[in-house]
Amino acid sequence: MAQLFHYFQGDPVVTSSPTEVRMWVEELDYDFLLYGEIFESSEINGEKLLNITRNQLSELGITRADHQDILLKAVTRLRKKSTFEKEAMQRDDQNVKKMPTRFGKENEQLELAVDYVLDTISERRLARSLHGNTEQPSHSILAAILELINKVNMILNILERPPFDCMPEFSSLKSHLIKHITLLKHFSEQ
């Protein structure tokens, strides 16, 4: 029973071919080898398998009640798995569609924070040039810079993993973030 869904992993069950259905039926039980051939010759594909009834099994020549029960229970499991996979794919699709907006907002917030840090650094430089101070930058500036660098690194790590690593809409965001982090590192070292 551990290999129950072996032949259907990765693809929705609805799109399974009669050959895949045959192999699945044959994996259920050694006594079902003949049934697998019946399913394939009757052109039972994934969609038909998911909607199969006890009457249809009888029409196919599967008359033993215990064998019908085993097949129908396994088909019920497949239906549940198929429904679960569809819902999961829809959630993933929605999340992926929302990602550009989310990262765009994060990018805007990072840009504002970067601008704040850069303005603070510029003011410090101006004060240093006017007053001749060579004091170290305040801890709050360094902490803000470190926090920004860590946030940008975290976002970059996410963007470098699938599915984002091959999505073109994120490549410009990555280069933009890399530019900002490089600027921050440069200014924090001065």
C-alpha positions as CSV (number, residue, x, y, z in Angstrom):
1,M,0.0,0.0,0.0
2,A,3.1,2.3,0.4
3,Q,3.3,2.7,-3.4
4,L,-0.5,3.4,-3.8
5,F,0.1,6.7,-5.5
6,H,3.5,5.9,-7.0
7,Y,2.4,6.3,-10.7
8,F,0.5,9.5,-10.1
9,Q,3.0,11.5,-8.2
10,G,3.7,14.9,-9.8
11,D,0.8,14.9,-12.2
12,P,-2.9,15.4,-11.5
13,V,-4.7,12.1,-11.5
14,V,-7.3,13.4,-14.0
15,T,-4.6,13.5,-16.7
16,S,-3.4,10.0,-16.2
17,S,-3.3,7.7,-19.2
18,P,-5.0,4.2,-19.4
19,T,-1.5,2.7,-19.1
20,E,-0.8,4.6,-15.9
21,V,-4.2,3.6,-14.6
22,R,-3.4,-0.1,-15.4
23,M,-0.1,0.1,-13.6
24,W,-1.7,1.6,-10.6
25,V,-4.4,-1.0,-10.5
26,E,-1.8,-3.8,-10.8
27,E,0.1,-2.3,-7.9
28,L,-2.9,-2.5,-5.6
29,D,-2.9,-6.2,-5.3
30,Y,-1.3,-9.2,-7.0
31,D,-4.9,-10.5,-7.8
32,F,-5.5,-7.3,-9.8
33,L,-3.1,-8.0,-12.6
34,L,-6.0,-9.1,-14.8
35,Y,-8.0,-6.0,-13.8
36,G,-5.2,-3.8,-14.9
37,E,-5.4,-5.2,-18.4
38,I,-9.2,-4.8,-18.4
39,F,-8.9,-1.1,-17.3
40,E,-6.4,-0.4,-20.1
41,S,-8.3,-2.2,-22.8
42,S,-11.5,-0.4,-21.8
43,E,-9.6,3.0,-22.1
44,I,-10.1,3.9,-18.4
45,N,-8.0,7.0,-18.0
46,G,-7.5,9.1,-14.8
47,E,-10.7,11.1,-15.2
48,K,-12.8,7.9,-15.8
49,L,-11.1,6.2,-12.9
50,L,-12.0,9.0,-10.5
51,N,-15.7,8.7,-11.4
52,I,-15.9,4.9,-11.5
53,T,-18.9,3.3,-9.7
54,R,-19.6,-0.2,-8.5
55,N,-21.9,-0.7,-11.5
56,Q,-19.2,0.2,-13.9
57,L,-16.8,-2.2,-12.2
58,S,-19.4,-5.0,-12.6
59,E,-19.7,-4.1,-16.3
60,L,-16.0,-4.4,-16.6
61,G,-16.1,-7.9,-15.2
62,I,-15.0,-7.1,-11.7
63,T,-17.7,-8.9,-9.8
64,R,-16.1,-9.9,-6.5
65,A,-17.5,-7.5,-3.9
66,D,-14.2,-7.5,-1.9
67,H,-12.2,-6.5,-5.0
68,Q,-14.7,-3.8,-5.8
69,D,-14.5,-2.5,-2.3
70,I,-10.7,-2.4,-2.5
71,L,-10.8,-0.5,-5.8
72,L,-13.4,1.9,-4.7
73,K,-11.6,2.7,-1.5
74,A,-8.4,3.3,-3.4
75,V,-10.2,5.5,-5.9
76,T,-11.7,7.5,-3.0
77,R,-8.2,8.0,-1.6
78,L,-7.1,9.2,-5.1
79,R,-10.0,11.6,-5.3
80,K,-9.1,13.1,-1.9
81,K,-5.5,13.3,-2.9
82,S,-6.4,14.9,-6.2
83,T,-8.6,17.5,-4.5
84,F,-5.9,18.2,-1.9
85,E,-3.3,18.7,-4.7
86,K,-5.6,21.0,-6.7
87,E,-6.2,23.1,-3.6
88,A,-2.5,23.2,-2.8
89,M,-1.6,24.2,-6.4
90,Q,-4.2,27.0,-6.3
91,R,-2.8,28.3,-3.0
92,D,0.7,28.1,-4.5
93,D,-0.4,29.9,-7.6
94,Q,-2.1,32.6,-5.5
95,N,1.0,33.0,-3.4
96,V,3.3,33.2,-6.4
97,K,1.0,35.8,-8.0
98,K,1.1,37.9,-4.8
99,M,4.8,37.7,-4.4
100,P,5.7,40.5,-6.8
101,T,3.4,42.8,-5.0
102,R,4.7,41.8,-1.6
103,F,8.3,42.1,-2.7
104,G,7.6,45.4,-4.3
105,K,6.2,46.7,-1.0
106,E,9.2,45.3,0.9
107,N,11.4,46.9,-1.7
108,E,9.7,50.3,-1.2
109,Q,10.1,50.1,2.6
110,L,13.7,49.1,2.2
111,E,14.3,52.0,-0.2
112,L,12.8,54.4,2.4
113,A,15.0,52.9,5.1
114,V,18.0,53.1,2.9
115,D,17.3,56.7,2.1
116,Y,17.0,57.5,5.8
117,V,20.3,55.8,6.6
118,L,22.0,57.6,3.6
119,D,20.6,61.0,4.7
120,T,21.8,60.4,8.2
121,I,25.2,59.4,6.9
122,S,25.3,62.5,4.7
123,E,24.3,64.8,7.6
124,R,27.1,63.2,9.7
125,R,29.6,63.8,6.9
126,L,28.5,67.4,6.5
127,A,28.8,67.9,10.3
128,R,32.2,66.3,10.2
129,S,33.4,68.5,7.4
130,L,32.0,71.7,9.0
131,H,33.2,71.0,12.5
132,G,36.2,68.8,11.8
133,N,34.8,66.0,13.9
134,T,36.3,62.6,13.3
135,E,34.1,60.7,15.7
136,Q,32.8,57.2,15.0
137,P,29.3,56.9,13.7
138,S,26.6,56.4,16.3
139,H,25.5,53.0,17.3
140,S,22.0,53.7,16.1
141,I,23.3,54.4,12.5
142,L,25.4,51.2,12.5
143,A,22.5,49.2,14.0
144,A,20.1,50.5,11.3
145,I,22.6,49.7,8.6
146,L,23.2,46.2,9.9
147,E,19.5,45.6,10.2
148,L,19.0,46.7,6.6
149,I,21.8,44.6,5.3
150,N,20.4,41.5,7.1
151,K,16.9,42.1,5.7
152,V,18.2,42.5,2.2
153,N,20.3,39.4,2.6
154,M,17.2,37.5,3.8
155,I,15.2,38.6,0.8
156,L,18.0,37.8,-1.6
157,N,18.3,34.3,-0.1
158,I,14.6,33.8,-0.8
159,L,14.8,35.2,-4.3
160,E,17.7,32.8,-5.2
161,R,15.6,29.7,-4.4
162,P,13.0,28.0,-6.6
163,P,10.6,29.1,-7.9
164,F,11.9,32.7,-7.8
165,D,15.3,32.0,-9.2
166,C,13.9,31.5,-12.7
167,M,11.2,34.2,-12.7
168,P,12.3,37.2,-14.7
169,E,10.1,39.6,-12.8
170,F,12.3,39.1,-9.7
171,S,15.7,39.5,-11.5
172,S,15.4,43.3,-11.6
173,L,14.4,43.3,-7.9
174,K,17.4,41.2,-7.0
175,S,19.8,43.6,-8.9
176,H,18.2,46.6,-7.3
177,L,18.6,45.1,-3.8
178,I,22.2,44.1,-4.5
179,K,22.9,47.7,-5.6
180,H,21.4,49.0,-2.3
181,I,23.3,46.5,-0.1
182,T,26.5,47.4,-1.8
183,L,26.0,51.1,-1.2
184,L,25.1,50.5,2.4
185,K,28.2,48.4,3.0
186,H,30.3,51.0,1.3
187,F,28.9,53.9,3.4
188,S,29.0,51.9,6.6
189,E,32.7,51.3,6.2
190,Q,33.5,55.0,5.9
